[in-house]
Amino acid sequence: MGCTLHWYHCTDRHRGKQLCNDDLINKLQHLNSGKTNMRLGKIPLVIGMPVLVSQNFDVEGGIVNGSTVY
């Protein structure tokens, strides 16, 4: 469609602390979704693309399960 993809990467945490080991982060980001229980290390998005939220993320801000964000 001629749109530019923008890649957004996760911030992995273990016991509430952000991971700092670059080798471990790289390994996690390259695992397939079957190994991560369908959690992705990165996601491609296009500006203006609708995204369906599947978990409550920001209840006060209205980003909740079932909402669509543009």
Residue, then its C-alpha position, 0 to 999 in steps of 0.5 A: m500500500g506504499c505506507t512506511l512501517h514503523w517498528y516498535h520494540c518491547t521493554d522486557r522486565h524481570r521481577g519488575k526490573q528492566l533487562c540490561n543484558d544486550d545479549l539476552i535482550n537480543k535473544l528474546q527479541h528474536l524468539n518466535s511467537g510459539k516460544t513466547n506464548m504469542r508475545l512479540g518482541k517487536i511489532p510493525l505499525v503504520i501511522g493511522m492503522p487501527v489497533l485492537v487492544s486485548q488487555n487493559f493497558d490504561v483504564e483511566g486513559g480509555i485504553v482498555n480491552g476491546s477498544t480500538v486505537y488509531 
